[in-house]
Amino acid sequence: MDVIFEDDSILVCYKPSGVATQTKNVGEQDMLSLVNNYLASENQQPTAHVVHRLDQPVEGVMVFAKNSDAANKLTKQITDHSFRKKYYAIINRESFPDEGELVDYLVKDNRTNLSKVVKESDPRAKKAVLRYRSIEEWDDKKLLDIDLYTGRHHQIRIQLASRTAPIIGDVKYGGIATGHNLALCSHFIGFNHPVTGERLGFDIKPKGEDFADSKVAS
């Protein structure tokens, strides 16, 4: 359990790729159970609350609330977009523009657990917005630093894939199979402390194998 910051209200930690945020599968370890096991080992109440999620194959920094009041305040920040999330993603399309804003309307297919881009007029559509800039290129790879403004299902993955720039390793959306989890890392979260109101920010270096040759690797 890689704990980055902890106090009476919150716990910030690193989620490895391959571990679910929360799962219903009996016997499968997830981040919520890992956090609660850690709290119990520290003689604290194992009553952590999930505030935000990362897809199972995605690595990155997460915050868990230790009580319902902290959870409610953090959730409100996500709703009003004052909770900031930044990601690194590697694509292998050199011709992809070096920076830009992507705006799409997405629908999640519950049957396949995939998202797709639809027209704004679709009654099921949810608006998805992100901004990105390229920060490094090597071989045929391009490393993007992404500001995520809305947290839709598989948002970054489908928004890039729909522009023929799928994330490396993201075979669900047409990415090249690498034998590793997809090259996507939630490297930064920023939010106001639920008790003190102090603005906090936590930045990590990705540990995934596909990031090893990049300047952002740990």
C-alpha positions in Angstrom: 0.0 0.0 0.0 1.7 3.2 -1.2 0.4 6.0 1.0 1.3 9.5 -0.2 -0.6 11.6 2.3 -2.9 10.9 5.2 -4.7 12.8 8.0 -7.9 12.4 10.0 -10.1 13.1 7.0 -8.4 11.8 3.8 -5.9 9.3 2.5 -4.1 9.8 -0.8 -2.4 6.8 -2.3 -1.0 5.2 -5.5 -3.2 2.8 -7.4 -1.3 0.2 -9.4 -2.6 -0.8 -12.9 -4.5 -4.0 -12.8 -6.3 -3.3 -9.5 -9.9 -2.3 -9.5 -11.1 0.8 -7.6 -14.0 -1.2 -6.2 -15.2 -4.6 -7.3 -18.2 -6.9 -6.6 -16.1 -10.0 -7.5 -15.8 -12.1 -4.4 -12.1 -12.8 -3.5 -10.7 -10.1 -5.9 -8.7 -7.5 -4.1 -9.6 -3.8 -4.9 -8.3 -0.4 -3.8 -11.2 0.1 -1.3 -10.3 -3.2 0.5 -6.6 -2.4 0.4 -7.2 1.0 2.0 -9.6 -0.4 4.6 -7.1 -3.2 5.5 -4.4 -0.5 5.9 -6.6 1.6 8.1 -7.4 -1.5 10.3 -3.7 -2.3 10.6 -3.1 1.3 11.8 -5.9 0.8 14.5 -8.2 3.2 12.6 -11.8 2.6 11.6 -11.9 0.7 8.2 -14.6 2.9 6.8 -13.0 4.5 3.7 -15.3 6.0 1.1 -14.7 6.0 -2.7 -14.7 9.5 -4.0 -13.6 9.0 -7.6 -12.5 6.0 -9.7 -9.8 4.9 -12.0 -10.4 2.1 -14.6 -8.8 -1.2 -13.6 -5.9 -1.1 -16.1 -5.1 2.5 -15.3 -2.4 3.5 -12.7 -2.4 6.7 -10.7 -3.0 8.8 -7.7 -6.3 8.6 -5.8 -7.9 10.1 -2.7 -10.2 8.3 -0.4 -12.3 9.9 2.3 -12.2 8.6 5.9 -15.7 9.7 6.8 -19.0 10.5 5.0 -18.6 14.3 5.6 -15.3 14.4 3.9 -16.7 12.2 1.1 -19.6 14.5 0.5 -17.4 17.6 0.3 -15.0 16.0 -2.1 -17.8 14.6 -4.2 -19.3 18.2 -4.4 -15.9 19.4 -5.7 -16.0 16.8 -8.5 -19.5 17.9 -9.4 -18.6 21.6 -9.5 -15.4 20.9 -11.4 -13.1 22.3 -8.7 -11.5 18.9 -8.3 -8.6 18.8 -10.9 -7.4 15.6 -12.6 -4.4 15.3 -15.0 -3.3 12.3 -17.0 -0.4 11.1 -19.0 -1.2 9.0 -22.1 1.0 7.6 -24.8 -0.3 7.3 -28.3 1.6 6.2 -31.4 0.3 8.6 -34.0 3.0 11.2 -34.8 0.7 13.3 -36.9 -1.7 14.0 -34.0 -1.9 17.7 -33.3 0.5 18.9 -30.5 -2.3 20.5 -28.4 -6.0 21.0 -28.4 -9.4 20.7 -26.8 -11.5 17.6 -27.4 -15.3 17.9 -27.0 -17.5 15.0 -27.6 -20.9 13.5 -26.6 -20.6 10.0 -25.2 -22.9 7.1 -24.4 -21.9 4.1 -22.3 -23.0 0.7 -23.6 -23.7 -1.3 -20.4 -23.9 -4.6 -22.3 -20.3 -4.3 -23.6 -18.9 -1.9 -21.0 -17.6 0.4 -23.8 -18.3 4.0 -24.6 -18.9 5.5 -28.0 -19.2 9.0 -29.5 -22.7 10.0 -30.5 -24.4 13.2 -31.8 -25.2 15.9 -29.3 -28.9 15.4 -30.0 -28.8 11.8 -28.7 -31.0 11.9 -25.5 -28.5 9.6 -23.7 -25.5 11.7 -24.6 -23.2 13.1 -21.9 -20.8 15.9 -22.8 -17.1 15.1 -22.5 -14.3 17.7 -22.4 -10.6 17.5 -22.1 -7.5 19.6 -23.1 -4.2 18.1 -23.9 -0.7 19.0 -25.0 2.2 16.9 -26.3 5.2 17.0 -24.0 7.5 14.4 -25.6 8.0 12.4 -28.7 10.2 9.3 -29.3 10.3 6.6 -32.0 6.6 6.7 -33.2 5.2 7.6 -29.8 3.7 10.8 -28.5 3.3 11.5 -24.8 0.2 13.7 -23.9 -0.4 15.6 -20.7 -4.2 15.8 -20.3 -6.4 18.0 -18.2 -9.7 16.1 -17.7 -12.7 18.5 -17.2 -15.4 15.8 -17.1 -15.2 12.3 -15.8 -17.2 10.2 -18.3 -16.9 6.4 -18.6 -13.6 5.6 -20.5 -13.6 9.3 -21.6 -9.9 9.8 -22.5 -9.7 6.3 -24.1 -12.7 6.8 -26.4 -12.0 10.5 -27.2 -8.5 9.6 -28.4 -9.5 6.4 -30.2 -12.3 8.2 -32.0 -9.6 10.3 -33.6 -7.6 7.3 -34.7 -5.1 7.9 -31.9 -5.9 5.1 -29.4 -3.7 4.8 -26.3 -0.9 2.2 -26.5 -2.1 -1.1 -25.0 -5.8 -0.2 -25.1 -6.9 -3.1 -27.2 -10.6 -2.5 -26.3 -10.4 0.7 -28.3 -8.1 -0.3 -31.1 -4.7 0.3 -29.4 -1.7 -1.9 -30.1 -1.3 -4.9 -27.8 1.9 -4.6 -25.7 1.5 -7.3 -23.1 1.2 -4.5 -20.5 -1.8 -2.5 -19.2 -2.7 0.5 -21.3 -0.3 3.5 -21.2 -2.5 5.8 -19.1 -1.7 7.3 -15.8 -3.6 9.7 -13.5 -0.5 11.6 -12.4 -2.1 14.6 -10.6 -5.1 15.4 -8.5 -5.9 18.8 -6.9 -8.7 19.7 -4.5 -9.6 21.7 -1.4 -9.1 19.9 1.8 -12.6 18.9 3.1 -12.0 20.3 6.6 -9.4 23.1 6.3 -10.3 24.3 2.8 -6.5 24.4 2.0 -5.8 23.8 -1.7 -3.8 20.5 -2.1 -2.1 18.9 -5.0 -0.4 15.6 -5.5 1.7 14.6 -8.5 3.3 11.2 -9.1 5.5 9.6 -11.7 4.1 6.7 -13.7 5.5 3.3 -13.1 4.1 1.5 -16.1 6.5 -0.2 -18.5 5.5 1.8 -21.5 6.4 5.0 -19.7 10.0 3.7 -18.9 11.6 5.5 -21.9 9.8 8.8 -21.2 11.1 11.8 -19.3 8.2 11.5 -16.8 9.1 7.9 -15.7 9.9 7.2 -12.1 
